[in-house]
Amino acid sequence: MTERKVSWLELFFDLIFVTAVASTTHLLLSVDNHPDKTAVYFGEYLLMVTPMFWAWVGQTMFFNRFGEKIKLPELYMLPQMFFLILMTASFDLTFSNTYYTFLIGYLGIRFITVIQYFVISRQLSGNARKVAIILGSVFLLGVFTTATSVFFDGFIRYLVMYLGIAVDIILPLFLAKTLRKVPVDFPHLAERFGLFVIITFGESIVAITTILVGHTLDLYTISYTFLGFLIISTLFVSYFHSFEKIIDHHKETYGQYLIYGHFFIIISIMLLAANLHLLFEDHLEKNVLLLMLFGSVALFFISKQFVFITHKKVEVSFSFWKDALLLLLLVGLFFLNLYTNLPLFVSFVSIWICALIDLGLQFRTSRPARI
């Protein structure tokens, strides 16, 4: 069977999400000016990131299963890109100001995805047709639920809107038995998620670059940027080494572990990118900054291990105890940095050491067994 490649249209589609990722990350940075609203801003940040990610997932999953069967996919994906631009421009922590444009953007993306499922179902038969109709119906229910939020005001409006988004995200979890009958093209899907991870790592590089702008002769800033780059690059190698050496790219799956696991991987990298900025400015409380730093790396480690363990080659084996000890080391270093007056560089070095150990474990895990 010919290996399926990511199309130019899909890459162009991803390009819009580069802007969306940057916008949501910069949105979180505004917490620096309102330290008393850290929890509120973080919650609103997640409410922006989640529909953005799910909009990408919805179209990506459709295109993975049925993209080669649908005629003129440009007629569907290009309008979705415009709606995403509208939704991205509506990312605002004062959500009441941009509610309608955000809603139109999200509903536009999701409704086009629904249309694609019903259009393609006419060309399919058997289990494939059943899956297309069921997914189209589930997502249509989510679209209608979200759309009814316009009839409410205040908190209820946003509750109903995100209830519809939750329907979109959660209901497919209960369709596992049906979705297994129409497995995804796993190599293509894994590559698509890998490309999205690169986008988020790219935002981390932008974050440390902007810190250095105007301070290229300052030794402290250069050192800070260098340590930040070491952490980012080590996490990057850890992910993509596992991606290349540990994942079974011929695995038959319905894709849900890959989807939900990568949501947390992507969130963790975006949080790390924002935290690099916030740590440098040092306007927030130390415990908040350290929790974001160590928490984002811990979330990355846990979600990465989950994804790769559930999609590993048969001959690859993971050690639960080694992973647990590494996580405990990370927690211990967090409390050490939290309850002492160690400089910021010690926190960075602590994170980097844990990342190096994780990378070393990945190399040992992927090493062929001796006969």
C-alpha positions as CSV (number, residue, x, y, z in Angstrom):
1,M,0.0,0.0,0.0
2,T,1.3,3.5,-0.9
3,E,2.2,5.6,2.0
4,R,0.0,8.6,2.4
5,K,1.6,12.0,2.6
6,V,0.4,15.1,4.2
7,S,-1.0,17.4,1.5
8,W,-0.1,21.0,0.7
9,L,-3.7,21.9,1.6
10,E,-3.3,20.4,5.1
11,L,0.0,22.3,5.6
12,F,-1.7,25.5,4.5
13,F,-4.5,24.7,7.0
14,D,-1.9,24.3,9.8
15,L,-0.4,27.7,8.9
16,I,-3.5,29.4,10.3
17,F,-3.1,27.5,13.5
18,V,0.4,28.9,13.9
19,T,-1.2,32.3,14.4
20,A,-3.9,30.8,16.7
21,V,-1.3,29.2,19.0
22,A,0.7,32.4,19.1
23,S,-2.5,34.4,19.9
24,T,-3.6,32.2,22.8
25,T,-0.1,32.1,24.3
26,H,0.3,35.9,24.2
27,L,-3.2,36.1,25.7
28,L,-1.9,34.2,28.8
29,L,1.0,36.7,29.1
30,S,-1.4,39.4,30.0
31,V,-1.7,37.8,33.5
32,D,1.6,39.5,34.2
33,N,-0.3,42.8,34.5
34,H,-3.0,41.3,36.7
35,P,-1.4,38.9,39.2
36,D,-4.5,38.9,41.4
37,K,-6.5,37.3,38.5
38,T,-4.0,34.5,37.7
39,A,-6.6,31.6,38.2
40,V,-9.3,33.5,36.2
41,Y,-7.0,34.3,33.3
42,F,-5.7,30.7,33.2
43,G,-9.2,29.4,33.1
44,E,-10.1,31.7,30.3
45,Y,-7.0,30.7,28.5
46,L,-8.1,27.1,28.5
47,L,-11.5,28.1,27.3
48,M,-9.8,29.7,24.3
49,V,-7.3,26.9,23.6
50,T,-9.7,24.0,23.8
51,P,-12.1,25.0,21.0
52,M,-9.1,26.1,18.8
53,F,-7.5,22.7,19.2
54,W,-10.8,20.8,18.7
55,A,-11.5,22.7,15.5
56,W,-8.2,21.5,14.2
57,V,-8.8,17.9,15.4
58,G,-12.3,17.8,13.8
59,Q,-11.1,18.6,10.4
60,T,-7.9,16.6,10.7
61,M,-9.8,13.4,11.7
62,F,-12.3,13.8,8.9
63,F,-9.5,14.4,6.3
64,N,-7.6,11.4,7.7
65,R,-10.5,9.0,7.3
66,F,-12.3,10.4,4.2
67,G,-10.1,13.1,2.7
68,E,-9.0,11.1,-0.3
69,K,-12.7,10.4,-1.2
70,I,-14.1,13.9,-1.0
71,K,-14.1,16.0,-4.2
72,L,-12.5,19.5,-4.1
73,P,-11.6,19.6,-0.4
74,E,-10.5,23.2,-0.9
75,L,-14.1,24.2,-1.0
76,Y,-14.4,23.1,2.6
77,M,-11.0,23.8,4.2
78,L,-10.4,27.3,2.8
79,P,-13.7,28.7,4.3
80,Q,-12.8,26.9,7.6
81,M,-9.5,28.8,7.6
82,F,-11.3,32.1,7.3
83,F,-13.6,31.2,10.2
84,L,-10.5,30.3,12.2
85,I,-9.0,33.7,11.4
86,L,-12.2,35.3,12.7
87,M,-12.1,33.1,15.9
88,T,-8.4,33.8,16.5
89,A,-9.0,37.6,16.2
90,S,-11.7,37.2,18.8
91,F,-9.4,35.7,21.5
92,D,-9.9,38.3,24.3
93,L,-9.9,37.9,28.1
94,T,-12.8,40.4,28.1
95,F,-14.9,37.8,26.3
96,S,-18.1,39.8,26.2
97,N,-16.5,42.1,23.7
98,T,-15.8,39.4,21.1
99,Y,-18.4,36.7,22.0
100,Y,-20.4,36.9,18.7
101,T,-17.4,36.9,16.4
102,F,-15.8,34.0,18.4
103,L,-19.1,32.1,18.2
104,I,-19.5,32.7,14.5
105,G,-15.9,31.5,13.9
106,Y,-16.2,28.4,15.9
107,L,-19.7,27.4,14.5
108,G,-18.5,28.1,11.0
109,I,-15.6,25.7,11.3
110,R,-17.6,22.9,13.0
111,F,-20.6,23.3,10.7
112,I,-18.5,22.8,7.6
113,T,-17.0,19.7,9.2
114,V,-20.5,18.4,9.8
115,I,-21.4,19.1,6.1
116,Q,-18.4,17.1,5.0
117,Y,-19.4,14.1,7.0
118,F,-23.0,14.0,5.5
119,V,-21.7,14.7,2.0
120,I,-19.2,11.9,2.1
121,S,-21.7,9.4,3.7
122,R,-23.5,9.3,0.4
123,Q,-20.4,7.8,-1.3
124,L,-19.8,5.2,1.5
125,S,-21.3,2.0,2.5
126,G,-21.2,-0.4,5.5
127,N,-19.3,0.6,8.6
128,A,-17.7,3.6,6.9
129,R,-21.1,5.1,6.1
130,K,-22.3,4.4,9.6
131,V,-19.3,6.1,11.2
132,A,-19.6,9.2,8.9
133,I,-23.3,9.6,9.8
134,I,-22.9,9.1,13.5
135,L,-19.9,11.5,13.8
136,G,-21.8,14.1,11.7
137,S,-24.9,13.8,13.9
138,V,-22.8,14.0,17.1
139,F,-21.0,17.1,15.9
140,L,-24.2,18.6,14.6
141,L,-25.7,18.2,18.1
142,G,-22.7,20.1,19.5
143,V,-23.1,22.9,16.9
144,F,-26.8,23.4,17.7
145,T,-26.1,23.3,21.5
146,T,-23.4,25.9,21.2
147,A,-25.5,28.1,18.9
148,T,-28.4,28.2,21.4
149,S,-26.1,30.2,23.7
150,V,-27.2,33.4,21.9
151,F,-30.6,33.1,23.6
152,F,-29.0,33.5,27.1
153,D,-27.1,36.2,28.9
154,G,-24.2,36.4,31.4
155,F,-22.7,33.2,32.8
156,I,-25.5,31.0,31.4
157,R,-24.5,32.1,27.9
158,Y,-21.0,30.9,28.3
159,L,-22.1,27.7,30.1
160,V,-24.3,26.7,27.2
161,M,-21.7,27.6,24.6
162,Y,-19.1,25.4,26.2
163,L,-21.6,22.7,27.0
164,G,-22.0,22.3,23.2
165,I,-18.2,22.2,22.8
166,A,-18.1,19.6,25.6
167,V,-20.6,17.5,23.7
168,D,-18.3,17.7,20.7
169,I,-15.3,16.5,22.7
170,I,-16.8,14.0,25.1
171,L,-19.4,12.1,23.1
172,P,-17.0,10.5,20.7
173,L,-15.4,8.7,23.7
174,F,-18.5,6.6,24.0
175,L,-18.3,5.6,20.3
176,A,-15.1,3.6,20.6
177,K,-16.8,0.3,19.6
178,T,-18.2,1.8,16.4
179,L,-15.1,3.8,15.5
180,R,-12.8,0.7,15.8
181,K,-14.6,-0.7,12.8
182,V,-13.2,2.2,10.6
183,P,-9.6,2.6,11.8
184,V,-7.7,5.8,11.0
185,D,-4.7,6.0,8.7
186,F,-2.3,5.9,11.6
187,P,1.0,7.0,9.9
188,H,-0.8,10.0,8.4
189,L,-2.5,10.9,11.6
190,A,0.6,10.6,13.7
191,E,2.4,12.9,11.3
192,R,-0.4,15.4,11.5
193,F,-0.1,15.6,15.3
194,G,3.7,15.7,15.1
195,L,3.4,18.8,12.9
196,F,1.1,20.4,15.4
197,V,3.6,19.7,18.2
198,I,6.3,21.4,16.1
199,I,4.0,24.4,15.8
200,T,3.8,24.7,19.6
201,F,7.6,24.1,20.0
202,G,8.0,26.9,17.5
203,E,6.0,29.2,19.7
204,S,8.4,28.4,22.6
205,I,11.4,29.4,20.4
206,V,9.6,32.7,19.6
207,A,9.1,33.2,23.3
208,I,12.8,33.0,24.1
209,T,13.8,35.0,21.0
210,T,11.6,37.9,22.0
211,I,13.2,37.9,25.5
212,L,16.6,38.3,23.9
213,V,15.5,41.1,21.5
214,G,17.2,44.4,22.6
215,H,19.4,42.5,25.2
216,T,21.8,40.7,23.0
217,L,24.8,42.1,24.9
218,D,23.4,41.3,28.4
219,L,25.1,38.2,29.8
220,Y,22.2,37.3,32.2
221,T,19.6,37.5,29.4
222,I,21.8,35.4,27.0
223,S,22.3,32.8,29.7
224,Y,18.6,32.7,30.5
225,T,17.7,32.3,26.8
226,F,20.4,29.6,26.5
227,L,19.0,27.5,29.4
228,G,15.5,28.0,28.1
229,F,16.6,26.7,24.7
230,L,18.3,23.7,26.3
231,I,15.0,22.7,28.0
232,I,12.9,23.2,24.8
233,S,15.4,21.4,22.6
234,T,15.7,18.4,25.0
235,L,11.9,18.0,25.3
236,F,11.7,18.3,21.5
237,V,14.3,15.5,21.0
238,S,12.6,13.4,23.7
239,Y,9.2,13.6,21.9
240,F,10.4,13.1,18.3
241,H,12.9,10.3,19.2
242,S,10.0,8.4,20.7
243,F,7.9,9.4,17.7
244,E,10.4,7.8,15.3
245,K,11.7,4.9,17.3
246,I,9.0,3.8,19.7
247,I,5.6,4.3,18.0
248,D,4.3,1.5,15.8
249,H,3.4,3.3,12.7
250,H,1.5,0.3,11.4
251,K,-0.7,0.1,14.4
252,E,-4.5,-0.2,13.7
253,T,-6.3,2.2,15.9
254,Y,-9.3,4.6,16.0
255,G,-7.2,7.5,17.1
256,Q,-8.7,8.6,20.3
257,Y,-5.7,8.0,22.6
258,L,-3.6,10.0,20.1
259,I,-6.1,12.9,20.1
260,Y,-6.7,13.3,23.8
261,G,-3.2,12.6,24.8
262,H,-1.9,15.2,22.4
263,F,-4.3,17.8,23.8
264,F,-2.3,17.7,27.1
265,I,1.1,17.6,25.3
266,I,0.2,20.7,23.3
267,I,-1.2,22.5,26.4
268,S,2.0,21.7,28.3
269,I,4.3,23.1,25.6
270,M,2.2,26.3,25.2
271,L,2.2,26.8,29.0
272,L,6.0,26.4,29.0
273,A,6.3,29.0,26.2
274,A,4.3,31.5,28.2
275,N,6.1,30.7,31.5
276,L,9.5,31.5,30.0
277,H,8.3,35.0,29.5
278,L,6.6,35.3,32.8
279,L,9.6,34.0,34.7
280,F,11.9,36.5,33.0
281,E,9.6,39.4,34.0
282,D,9.2,38.0,37.5
283,H,6.1,40.0,38.3
284,L,4.0,37.1,39.6
285,E,4.4,35.3,42.9
286,K,7.3,32.7,43.0
287,N,5.0,29.8,43.8
288,V,2.8,30.5,40.8
289,L,5.7,30.7,38.4
290,L,7.4,27.6,39.7
291,L,4.1,25.7,39.6
292,M,3.6,26.6,36.0
293,L,7.2,25.7,35.1
294,F,7.4,22.3,36.8
295,G,3.7,21.6,36.2
296,S,4.0,22.1,32.4
297,V,7.0,19.8,32.2
298,A,5.3,17.2,34.4
299,L,2.2,17.4,32.2
300,F,4.4,17.0,29.1
301,F,6.1,13.9,30.6
302,I,2.9,12.2,31.7
303,S,0.9,12.8,28.5
304,K,3.9,11.9,26.3
305,Q,4.4,8.7,28.1
306,F,0.7,7.9,27.8
307,V,0.6,8.5,24.0
308,F,3.7,6.5,23.3
309,I,2.9,3.6,25.7
310,T,-0.5,3.2,24.1
311,H,1.0,3.2,20.5
312,K,4.4,1.5,21.1
313,K,5.9,-1.3,19.1
314,V,5.4,-4.8,20.5
315,E,9.1,-5.3,21.3
316,V,9.3,-2.0,23.2
317,S,8.7,-2.1,27.0
318,F,8.4,0.7,29.4
319,S,9.3,0.6,33.1
320,F,6.5,2.0,35.3
321,W,8.9,2.4,38.2
322,K,11.5,4.4,36.3
323,D,8.8,6.7,35.0
324,A,7.3,7.1,38.5
325,L,10.8,7.8,40.1
326,L,11.5,10.5,37.4
327,L,8.1,12.1,38.2
328,L,8.9,12.0,42.0
329,L,12.3,13.6,41.3
330,L,10.5,16.4,39.4
331,V,8.1,16.9,42.3
332,G,10.9,16.8,44.8
333,L,12.9,19.5,42.8
334,F,9.8,21.6,42.6
335,F,9.4,21.7,46.4
336,L,13.2,22.2,46.9
337,N,13.0,25.3,44.6
338,L,9.7,26.5,46.2
339,Y,10.9,26.5,49.8
340,T,14.4,27.8,49.3
341,N,15.8,31.0,48.0
342,L,17.7,29.3,45.1
343,P,18.1,31.5,42.0
344,L,16.0,31.0,38.9
345,F,18.9,29.4,37.1
346,V,18.8,26.5,39.6
347,S,15.1,25.9,38.7
348,F,16.0,25.8,35.0
349,V,18.9,23.4,35.5
350,S,16.6,21.2,37.6
351,I,14.1,21.0,34.8
352,W,16.9,20.3,32.3
353,I,18.3,17.5,34.3
354,C,14.9,15.8,34.5
355,A,14.5,16.3,30.7
356,L,17.9,14.7,30.1
357,I,17.0,11.7,32.3
358,D,13.7,11.3,30.4
359,L,15.6,11.5,27.1
360,G,18.1,8.9,28.4
361,L,15.2,6.6,29.3
362,Q,13.8,7.0,25.9
363,F,17.0,6.0,24.2
364,R,17.3,2.9,26.5
365,T,13.6,2.0,25.8
366,S,14.0,2.1,22.1
367,R,17.3,0.2,22.0
368,P,16.9,-3.2,20.4
369,A,16.9,-6.1,22.8
370,R,20.1,-8.2,22.9
371,I,19.7,-11.8,21.7
